[in-house]
């Protein structure tokens, strides 16, 4: 998939040498910063369940996307407060926003929950953990040699192998449901990988649509999807409101819905527009690094040697990939 800088001439129309030179522009560095910011915000989701352990993962996810949807809807309608016309999506844009929100938000998470229910937490995590690798492989620019991309890939795979090793005695799911759970996990893998590639392609085809507006349109679609997710596996609101820690649950949903969903989506859209999918895919592993850091800060525990090593390999992989794309 070809690179293009925001508002610039599509790289497909340029010679390979000139196309590769465009990545040295300041917008490219801003794309890297945006990708890392998205990872830092996504990492907040790692500690959300620890903040309100009495609430289930489906309730947290649905609440997060519902908060994102409401916030996005307010942003879409805000111009009316100043007497300005609304910037509503066309039918085609609305369909794309809805489809991508299912692939990358609610549908992806539902598949992951189903996978964990059938196969336990370890195997789905191992499968999902390879998403950055697949995005890097499938999103490689035509002008980039495989040999240049290989060091970053190997470092990332090595870090995943260390980080996602199976703990002793960990449940791997009931035998009769194990293959179904693995199928769900593979479907979730395909879902988010497709989201990353298709979202990047859409943004580069539509440079006239600001990344914040696109994040709001997808956020509204995700909010609608949250209602479906809640209907499938969520707890009735009346029951949730009676639980201890209800106020904390609402606060976590608002923080992750606005910060780890809408703001992170703006940052990821910016990275997707300015970078090739292969480099943006490499930056996804920063979510794990930040998530592990937040989790240890929250628990007050020091990371194990293997976790330090895995995070170090992730950072080296990111640096190697940035170097390759230069």
RODO-2510 file (C-alpha; in nm, 4 decimals, decimal comma):
residues 326
     n   res          X          Y          Z
     1     x     0,0000     0,0000     0,0000
     2     x     0,1477     0,3313    -0,1058
     3     x     0,2471     0,6117     0,1263
     4     x     0,0917     0,9549     0,1069
     5     x     0,1400     1,2620     0,3201
     6     x    -0,1640     1,4576     0,4362
     7     x    -0,2995     1,6616     0,1483
     8     x    -0,0023     1,5796    -0,0771
     9     x     0,0104     1,4224    -0,4215
    10     x    -0,0628     1,0477    -0,3982
    11     x     0,2618     0,8537    -0,3895
    12     x     0,1260     0,6061    -0,6454
    13     x     0,1813     0,8819    -0,9031
    14     x     0,5488     0,9274    -0,8086
    15     x     0,8617     0,7295    -0,8962
    16     x     0,9710     0,4874    -0,6254
    17     x     1,2780     0,6874    -0,5284
    18     x     1,0805     1,0071    -0,4861
    19     x     0,8029     0,8218    -0,3026
    20     x     1,0488     0,6855    -0,0483
    21     x     1,1989     1,0327    -0,0055
    22     x     0,8646     1,1731     0,1064
    23     x     0,8815     0,9807     0,4338
    24     x     1,1561     1,2179     0,5530
    25     x     0,9146     1,5091     0,5642
    26     x     0,8105     1,6486     0,9067
    27     x     0,4655     1,4986     0,8663
    28     x     0,6236     1,1544     0,8790
    29     x     0,7740     1,2241     1,2222
    30     x     0,4355     1,3551     1,3348
    31     x     0,2816     1,0288     1,2173
    32     x     0,5255     0,8291     1,4313
    33     x     0,4475     1,0466     1,7339
    34     x     0,0750     1,0016     1,6685
    35     x     0,1126     0,6236     1,6421
    36     x     0,3001     0,6092     1,9724
    37     x     0,0375     0,8343     2,1335
    38     x    -0,2351     0,5965     2,0156
    39     x    -0,0448     0,3066     2,1724
    40     x    -0,0074     0,4966     2,4990
    41     x    -0,3832     0,5658     2,5091
    42     x    -0,4819     0,2112     2,4099
    43     x    -0,2596     0,0853     2,6905
    44     x    -0,5002     0,2394     2,9428
    45     x    -0,7425    -0,0426     2,8633
    46     x    -0,4981    -0,2871     3,0282
    47     x    -0,5591    -0,1370     3,3727
    48     x    -0,9311    -0,0594     3,3326
    49     x    -1,0451    -0,4069     3,4536
    50     x    -0,8163    -0,3759     3,7568
    51     x    -0,9725    -0,0407     3,8486
    52     x    -1,3251    -0,1903     3,8667
    53     x    -1,2782    -0,5683     3,9045
    54     x    -1,6418    -0,6265     4,0011
    55     x    -1,7571    -0,5404     3,6487
    56     x    -1,7267    -0,7745     3,3518
    57     x    -1,5205    -0,7171     3,0395
    58     x    -1,8229    -0,6982     2,8077
    59     x    -1,9845    -0,4345     3,0303
    60     x    -1,6608    -0,2341     3,0322
    61     x    -1,6193    -0,2576     2,6552
    62     x    -1,9819    -0,1698     2,5832
    63     x    -1,9690     0,1175     2,8313
    64     x    -1,6456     0,2433     2,6774
    65     x    -1,7846     0,2416     2,3230
    66     x    -2,1145     0,3921     2,4394
    67     x    -1,9240     0,6802     2,6026
    68     x    -1,7189     0,7200     2,2854
    69     x    -2,0365     0,7235     2,0774
    70     x    -2,2072     0,9857     2,2928
    71     x    -1,8980     1,2080     2,2965
    72     x    -1,8622     1,1699     1,9186
    73     x    -2,2280     1,2537     1,8631
    74     x    -2,1890     1,5721     2,0682
    75     x    -1,8910     1,6725     1,8540
    76     x    -2,0833     1,6048     1,5331
    77     x    -2,3757     1,8170     1,6527
    78     x    -2,1629     2,0914     1,8141
    79     x    -2,1483     2,3235     1,5063
    80     x    -2,5209     2,3882     1,5477
    81     x    -2,4431     2,5694     1,8725
    82     x    -2,2564     2,8350     1,6698
    83     x    -2,5153     2,8457     1,3953
    84     x    -2,2988     2,6535     1,1515
    85     x    -2,4093     2,3758     0,9210
    86     x    -2,3512     2,0182     1,0274
    87     x    -2,0756     1,8172     0,8576
    88     x    -2,2616     1,4895     0,8183
    89     x    -2,1209     1,1917     0,6268
    90     x    -2,2506     1,0912     0,2873
    91     x    -2,4196     0,7535     0,2570
    92     x    -2,0961     0,5964     0,1355
    93     x    -1,8966     0,7517     0,4202
    94     x    -2,1557     0,6385     0,6753
    95     x    -2,1401     0,2818     0,5439
    96     x    -1,7605     0,2827     0,5638
    97     x    -1,7661     0,4289     0,9153
    98     x    -2,0127     0,1659     1,0324
    99     x    -1,8263    -0,1208     0,8674
   100     x    -1,4856    -0,0144     0,9984
   101     x    -1,6229     0,0430     1,3491
   102     x    -1,7473    -0,3172     1,3498
   103     x    -1,4141    -0,4504     1,2216
   104     x    -1,1988    -0,2509     1,4625
   105     x    -1,4211    -0,1884     1,7629
   106     x    -1,7327    -0,3776     1,8677
   107     x    -1,7229    -0,6767     1,6308
   108     x    -1,3552    -0,7369     1,6983
   109     x    -1,4042    -0,7241     2,0736
   110     x    -1,7069    -0,9550     2,0650
   111     x    -1,5055    -1,2142     1,8700
   112     x    -1,2242    -1,1850     2,1235
   113     x    -1,4612    -1,2342     2,4173
   114     x    -1,6123    -1,5424     2,2514
   115     x    -1,2625    -1,6781     2,1821
   116     x    -1,1565    -1,6395     2,5452
   117     x    -1,4802    -1,8009     2,6663
   118     x    -1,4165    -2,1124     2,4546
   119     x    -1,0379    -2,1422     2,4484
   120     x    -0,9247    -1,9644     2,7656
   121     x    -0,7134    -1,6474     2,7761
   122     x    -0,3768    -1,7764     2,6550
   123     x    -0,4276    -1,9050     2,3002
   124     x    -0,6464    -1,6133     2,1877
   125     x    -0,3885    -1,3720     2,3309
   126     x    -0,1132    -1,5508     2,1400
   127     x    -0,3130    -1,5264     1,8163
   128     x    -0,4212    -1,1650     1,8662
   129     x    -0,0670    -1,0695     1,9618
   130     x     0,0464    -1,1330     1,6046
   131     x    -0,1712    -0,8499     1,4627
   132     x     0,1240    -0,6058     1,4354
   133     x     0,3195    -0,8662     1,2394
   134     x     0,0378    -0,9238     0,9888
   135     x    -0,0242    -0,5521     0,9433
   136     x     0,3466    -0,5022     0,8816
   137     x     0,3630    -0,7865     0,6302
   138     x     0,0462    -0,6980     0,4392
   139     x     0,1060    -0,3239     0,4449
   140     x     0,4641    -0,3145     0,3156
   141     x     0,5208    -0,0332     0,0602
   142     x     0,6220    -0,1461    -0,2875
   143     x     0,9480     0,0477    -0,2675
   144     x     1,0639    -0,1134     0,0581
   145     x     1,2823    -0,4251     0,0434
   146     x     1,1891    -0,7247     0,2585
   147     x     1,5464    -0,7392     0,3878
   148     x     1,5049    -0,3908     0,5363
   149     x     1,1822    -0,4889     0,7127
   150     x     1,3126    -0,8201     0,8487
   151     x     1,5048    -0,6936     1,1592
   152     x     1,1992    -0,5145     1,2985
   153     x     0,9796    -0,8167     1,2301
   154     x     1,2195    -1,0597     1,3989
   155     x     1,2587    -0,8377     1,7051
   156     x     0,8804    -0,8023     1,7357
   157     x     0,8194    -1,1772     1,6984
   158     x     1,0882    -1,2511     1,9575
   159     x     0,9286    -1,0053     2,2001
   160     x     0,5858    -1,1607     2,1464
   161     x     0,7273    -1,5096     2,2051
   162     x     0,8656    -1,3992     2,5413
   163     x     0,5685    -1,1850     2,6484
   164     x     0,3008    -1,4343     2,5509
   165     x     0,4533    -1,7542     2,6815
   166     x     0,1962    -1,9936     2,8323
   167     x     0,2061    -1,9899     3,2166
   168     x     0,2217    -2,3240     3,3939
   169     x    -0,1199    -2,4630     3,4764
   170     x    -0,3045    -2,2040     3,2679
   171     x    -0,6457    -2,3174     3,1428
   172     x    -0,6602    -2,3538     2,7666
   173     x    -1,0298    -2,4202     2,7326
   174     x    -1,2558    -2,7238     2,7177
   175     x    -1,1426    -2,9720     2,4463
   176     x    -1,4770    -2,9689     2,2659
   177     x    -1,4751    -2,5889     2,2439
   178     x    -1,1029    -2,5294     2,1906
   179     x    -1,1120    -2,5287     1,8095
   180     x    -1,4187    -2,3061     1,8058
   181     x    -1,2415    -2,0616     2,0352
   182     x    -0,9348    -2,0618     1,8111
   183     x    -1,1620    -1,9957     1,5120
   184     x    -1,3110    -1,6952     1,6931
   185     x    -0,9592    -1,5698     1,7740
   186     x    -0,8506    -1,6062     1,4109
   187     x    -1,1643    -1,4193     1,3028
   188     x    -1,0774    -1,1406     1,5496
   189     x    -0,7241    -1,1330     1,4088
   190     x    -0,8548    -1,0989     1,0535
   191     x    -1,1097    -0,8383     1,1663
   192     x    -0,8618    -0,5938     1,3206
   193     x    -0,5967    -0,6501     1,0551
   194     x    -0,8553    -0,5699     0,7871
   195     x    -0,9599    -0,2631     0,9849
   196     x    -0,6031    -0,1304     1,0013
   197     x    -0,5418    -0,1760     0,6286
   198     x    -0,8827    -0,0595     0,5041
   199     x    -0,8945     0,2401     0,7392
   200     x    -0,5506     0,3542     0,6228
   201     x    -0,6517     0,3155     0,2585
   202     x    -0,9769     0,5089     0,3120
   203     x    -0,8003     0,7979     0,4851
   204     x    -0,5430     0,8288     0,2089
   205     x    -0,8161     0,8259    -0,0562
   206     x    -1,0040     1,1039     0,1249
   207     x    -0,7499     1,3669     0,2367
   208     x    -1,0332     1,6218     0,2507
   209     x    -1,1856     1,4514     0,5578
   210     x    -1,0077     1,5607     0,8804
   211     x    -0,8937     1,2739     1,1019
   212     x    -1,0923     1,4127     1,3962
   213     x    -1,4137     1,4193     1,1929
   214     x    -1,3559     1,0625     1,0728
   215     x    -1,2929     0,9555     1,4340
   216     x    -1,6241     1,1148     1,5350
   217     x    -1,8180     0,9447     1,2569
   218     x    -1,6693     0,6079     1,3486
   219     x    -1,7293     0,6851     1,7155
   220     x    -2,1015     0,7388     1,6549
   221     x    -2,1107     0,4070     1,4671
   222     x    -1,9221     0,2392     1,7524
   223     x    -2,1737     0,3797     2,0000
   224     x    -2,4550     0,2162     1,8036
   225     x    -2,2548    -0,1067     1,7981
   226     x    -2,2070    -0,0826     2,1751
   227     x    -2,5821    -0,1169     2,2204
   228     x    -2,5713    -0,4409     2,0227
   229     x    -2,2703    -0,5643     2,2188
   230     x    -2,4489    -0,4886     2,5452
   231     x    -2,7631    -0,6662     2,4251
   232     x    -2,5626    -0,9783     2,3370
   233     x    -2,3507    -1,0171     2,6506
   234     x    -2,3961    -0,7189     2,8808
   235     x    -2,5572    -0,6774     3,2209
   236     x    -2,8807    -0,4748     3,2508
   237     x    -2,8119    -0,1152     3,3528
   238     x    -3,0506    -0,1422     3,6488
   239     x    -2,8412    -0,4276     3,7872
   240     x    -2,5109    -0,2563     3,7158
   241     x    -2,6170     0,0624     3,8928
   242     x    -2,6825    -0,1313     4,2136
   243     x    -2,3318    -0,2736     4,2326
   244     x    -2,0660    -0,1289     4,4572
   245     x    -1,8288     0,0873     4,2574
   246     x    -2,0886     0,2015     4,0016
   247     x    -1,9492     0,5567     3,9988
   248     x    -1,6005     0,4211     3,9361
   249     x    -1,7343     0,2074     3,6516
   250     x    -1,8907     0,5115     3,4857
   251     x    -1,5674     0,7096     3,5317
   252     x    -1,3591     0,4323     3,3754
   253     x    -1,5987     0,4084     3,0797
   254     x    -1,5824     0,7852     3,0247
   255     x    -1,2019     0,8009     3,0488
   256     x    -1,1432     0,5015     2,8220
   257     x    -1,4296     0,6013     2,5904
   258     x    -1,2924     0,9496     2,5292
   259     x    -0,9197     0,8932     2,5815
   260     x    -0,8569     0,5325     2,4771
   261     x    -1,1213     0,5369     2,2024
   262     x    -1,1898     0,8794     2,0488
   263     x    -0,8573     1,0565     2,1135
   264     x    -0,6657     0,7365     2,0371
   265     x    -0,8648     0,7014     1,7155
   266     x    -0,7686     1,0547     1,6087
   267     x    -0,4025     0,9762     1,6758
   268     x    -0,4226     0,6409     1,4952
   269     x    -0,5988     0,7991     1,1966
   270     x    -0,3234     1,0584     1,1731
   271     x    -0,0566     0,7870     1,1852
   272     x    -0,2471     0,5789     0,9278
   273     x    -0,2704     0,8749     0,6904
   274     x     0,0940     0,9792     0,7172
   275     x     0,2681     0,6416     0,7435
   276     x     0,2669     0,3195     0,5479
   277     x     0,0598     0,0417     0,7109
   278     x     0,3818    -0,1554     0,7697
   279     x     0,5331     0,1178     0,9894
   280     x     0,2019     0,1997     1,1585
   281     x     0,1606    -0,1728     1,2247
   282     x     0,4996    -0,1823     1,3949
   283     x     0,3888     0,1002     1,6247
   284     x     0,0935    -0,1092     1,7459
   285     x     0,3294    -0,3017     1,9756
   286     x     0,3742     0,0190     2,1764
   287     x     0,0262    -0,0515     2,3168
   288     x     0,1668    -0,3618     2,4882
   289     x     0,4693    -0,1740     2,6209
   290     x     0,2571     0,1055     2,7661
   291     x    -0,0063    -0,1388     2,8934
   292     x     0,2544    -0,3440     3,0796
   293     x     0,4048    -0,0256     3,2279
   294     x     0,0629     0,0998     3,3444
   295     x    -0,0237    -0,2408     3,4923
   296     x     0,2940    -0,2554     3,6972
   297     x     0,2558     0,1037     3,8154
   298     x    -0,1025     0,0248     3,9186
   299     x    -0,0082    -0,2930     4,1063
   300     x     0,3123    -0,1496     4,2503
   301     x     0,5099    -0,4544     4,1319
   302     x     0,8403    -0,4649     3,9474
   303     x     0,8367    -0,6354     3,6040
   304     x     1,0009    -0,9755     3,5735
   305     x     1,3211    -1,0108     3,3747
   306     x     1,1362    -1,1729     3,0822
   307     x     0,8929    -0,8827     3,0653
   308     x     1,1754    -0,6287     3,0661
   309     x     1,3406    -0,8232     2,7862
   310     x     1,0205    -0,8448     2,5804
   311     x     0,9539    -0,4710     2,6107
   312     x     1,3149    -0,3998     2,5186
   313     x     1,2785    -0,6125     2,2049
   314     x     0,9570    -0,4277     2,1157
   315     x     1,1318    -0,0905     2,1448
   316     x     1,4254    -0,2137     1,9357
   317     x     1,1783    -0,3479     1,6796
   318     x     1,0100    -0,0074     1,6521
   319     x     1,3461     0,1662     1,6091
   320     x     1,4552    -0,0891     1,3478
   321     x     1,1322    -0,0412     1,1538
   322     x     1,1628     0,3389     1,1634
   323     x     1,5176     0,3063     1,0326
   324     x     1,4019     0,0704     0,7543
   325     x     1,1297     0,3105     0,6388
   326     x     1,3723     0,6039     0,6211
***
